Amino acid sequence: MAGWWSIEVLHGEFSAFRWQEQHDDALIEAALTNGATDGAWHAERWGVVFEICFGDDQQWDRFRSLPAVRAALDSVPDPVTGLLIYRGRGGTAGTRTPRRPRPAPGAEAISLPEPQPMLQLDLTGTSSAPMASGVCGQCRAG
């Protein structure tokens, strides 16, 4: 079954555009020689997306295991969080209209407990015991 695959590369230590310039020829050649039926590069403000369509999953697996492809993916600008590989079209391939908000979950309808009155302490009151040398009469050892 034919399917699209996406490779997203985000900016990192250096620009993802520079990474694309260095590896696009090798990736395109590897894709075409391993059965890709379609492909496209997309430049986004956060990086680049390489979308490839293969006739079946075995073609994708062969493409993905090629040394040139592995070397390109190992050299992305941010090797920890800057590489996303997944089935389907990537980047902004979806609709351009914002998603409609979903209904609130049922738990939001639960009533909350009534607020309790706050405890108030009067710290401005004075003690009836006389103070001597900075210590109140109730605290003196005696």
MOURQUI-V461298 format. One record per residue. N is the residue number from 1. PHI is phi in whole degrees, 0 to 359 (NA if undefined). Layout:
BEGIN
n:N phi:PHI
n:N phi:PHI
END
This chain:
BEGIN
n:1 phi:NA
n:2 phi:291
n:3 phi:200
n:4 phi:273
n:5 phi:229
n:6 phi:236
n:7 phi:239
n:8 phi:257
n:9 phi:237
n:10 phi:263
n:11 phi:301
n:12 phi:207
n:13 phi:300
n:14 phi:222
n:15 phi:289
n:16 phi:293
n:17 phi:294
n:18 phi:294
n:19 phi:300
n:20 phi:299
n:21 phi:300
n:22 phi:284
n:23 phi:240
n:24 phi:295
n:25 phi:298
n:26 phi:294
n:27 phi:291
n:28 phi:294
n:29 phi:298
n:30 phi:297
n:31 phi:294
n:32 phi:294
n:33 phi:282
n:34 phi:242
n:35 phi:98
n:36 phi:294
n:37 phi:261
n:38 phi:198
n:39 phi:189
n:40 phi:200
n:41 phi:258
n:42 phi:229
n:43 phi:260
n:44 phi:238
n:45 phi:293
n:46 phi:264
n:47 phi:158
n:48 phi:231
n:49 phi:231
n:50 phi:248
n:51 phi:256
n:52 phi:226
n:53 phi:248
n:54 phi:245
n:55 phi:292
n:56 phi:207
n:57 phi:292
n:58 phi:296
n:59 phi:296
n:60 phi:299
n:61 phi:299
n:62 phi:296
n:63 phi:301
n:64 phi:295
n:65 phi:269
n:66 phi:294
n:67 phi:302
n:68 phi:295
n:69 phi:289
n:70 phi:299
n:71 phi:296
n:72 phi:295
n:73 phi:289
n:74 phi:287
n:75 phi:252
n:76 phi:294
n:77 phi:302
n:78 phi:233
n:79 phi:291
n:80 phi:274
n:81 phi:234
n:82 phi:256
n:83 phi:226
n:84 phi:233
n:85 phi:233
n:86 phi:202
n:87 phi:284
n:88 phi:110
n:89 phi:285
n:90 phi:243
n:91 phi:62
n:92 phi:252
n:93 phi:291
n:94 phi:283
n:95 phi:292
n:96 phi:271
n:97 phi:270
n:98 phi:293
n:99 phi:290
n:100 phi:281
n:101 phi:295
n:102 phi:278
n:103 phi:298
n:104 phi:295
n:105 phi:297
n:106 phi:299
n:107 phi:294
n:108 phi:291
n:109 phi:278
n:110 phi:290
n:111 phi:285
n:112 phi:270
n:113 phi:294
n:114 phi:293
n:115 phi:294
n:116 phi:272
n:117 phi:296
n:118 phi:283
n:119 phi:286
n:120 phi:243
n:121 phi:250
n:122 phi:264
n:123 phi:265
n:124 phi:265
n:125 phi:292
n:126 phi:254
n:127 phi:273
n:128 phi:279
n:129 phi:281
n:130 phi:289
n:131 phi:261
n:132 phi:230
n:133 phi:51
n:134 phi:78
n:135 phi:239
n:136 phi:288
n:137 phi:296
n:138 phi:282
n:139 phi:264
n:140 phi:290
n:141 phi:286
n:142 phi:220
END
